[in-house]
Amino acid sequence: GPGMAAFVKENHRQLQARMGDLKGVLDDLQDNEVLTENEKELVEQEKTRQSKNEALLSMVEKKGDLALDVLFRSISERDPYLVSYLRQQNL
């Protein structure tokens, strides 16, 4: 949808800092064929939460706007508070 990919890009740093448990998000991305099993494992191998978040964000951003839309929808469903918080910050 319009603006979803842009939202993720604009909030890259905030998402990197604030996304929590990625397990569900990674499952969503794999189910939607955005990430392969191998790519999912690469993210999971990162040592810290922030480096996991960074690996995921940069991987999905390289795949383009449709991939970012899937990521946005997943985060919205799994962490609606985070998305509304970021929307508030951007006003």
C-alpha positions as CSV (number, residue, x, y, z in Angstrom):
1,G,0.0,0.0,0.0
2,P,1.0,3.6,-0.4
3,G,3.4,4.9,2.2
4,M,4.2,1.5,3.9
5,A,7.6,1.0,2.4
6,A,8.4,4.7,2.9
7,F,7.4,4.4,6.5
8,V,9.9,1.6,7.1
9,K,12.7,3.5,5.3
10,E,12.1,6.7,7.1
11,N,12.0,4.9,10.5
12,H,14.9,2.6,9.8
13,R,16.9,3.8,12.8
14,Q,14.0,3.8,15.2
15,L,12.9,0.3,14.1
16,Q,16.5,-0.9,14.5
17,A,16.5,0.4,18.0
18,R,13.0,-0.6,19.0
19,M,11.9,-3.8,17.3
20,G,11.5,-6.6,19.8
21,D,11.3,-10.3,19.3
22,L,11.7,-11.0,15.5
23,K,10.6,-14.6,15.5
24,G,7.1,-14.0,14.4
25,V,8.1,-11.3,11.9
26,L,10.7,-13.6,10.4
27,D,8.1,-16.3,10.1
28,D,5.7,-13.9,8.3
29,L,8.5,-12.9,5.9
30,Q,9.3,-16.5,5.1
31,D,5.6,-17.4,4.7
32,N,5.3,-14.5,2.2
33,E,8.4,-15.6,0.4
34,V,10.3,-12.4,1.2
35,L,13.0,-14.2,3.0
36,T,14.5,-17.7,2.4
37,E,15.2,-20.1,5.2
38,N,18.9,-19.3,4.7
39,E,18.3,-15.5,5.0
40,K,16.2,-16.0,8.1
41,E,19.0,-18.0,9.7
42,L,21.5,-15.2,8.9
43,V,19.4,-12.8,10.8
44,E,18.9,-15.2,13.7
45,Q,22.7,-15.7,13.9
46,E,23.4,-12.1,14.7
47,K,24.5,-11.6,18.3
48,T,22.5,-8.7,19.6
49,R,18.9,-7.6,19.2
50,Q,19.9,-4.5,17.4
51,S,22.2,-6.3,15.0
52,K,19.4,-8.7,14.2
53,N,17.1,-5.8,13.5
54,E,19.7,-4.1,11.3
55,A,20.4,-7.3,9.4
56,L,16.6,-7.8,8.8
57,L,15.9,-4.2,7.8
58,S,18.8,-3.9,5.3
59,M,18.0,-7.3,3.8
60,V,14.4,-6.4,3.2
61,E,15.2,-2.9,2.0
62,K,17.4,-4.4,-0.7
63,K,14.4,-6.4,-1.9
64,G,12.3,-3.4,-2.6
65,D,9.0,-1.8,-1.7
66,L,6.8,-4.9,-2.0
67,A,9.0,-6.7,0.5
68,L,8.9,-3.6,2.8
69,D,5.1,-3.7,2.6
70,V,5.1,-7.2,3.9
71,L,7.5,-6.2,6.7
72,F,5.3,-3.2,7.6
73,R,2.2,-5.3,7.8
74,S,3.9,-7.9,10.0
75,I,5.2,-5.3,12.4
76,S,1.8,-3.6,12.5
77,E,0.1,-6.9,13.5
78,R,2.7,-8.0,15.9
79,D,3.7,-4.7,17.5
80,P,0.9,-2.2,16.8
81,Y,2.1,-0.1,19.8
82,L,5.5,0.4,18.1
83,V,3.9,1.5,14.8
84,S,1.6,4.0,16.5
85,Y,4.5,5.3,18.6
86,L,6.5,6.0,15.5
87,R,3.6,7.7,13.8
88,Q,3.3,10.0,16.8
89,Q,7.0,10.8,16.6
90,N,6.6,11.8,12.9
91,L,3.8,14.3,13.3
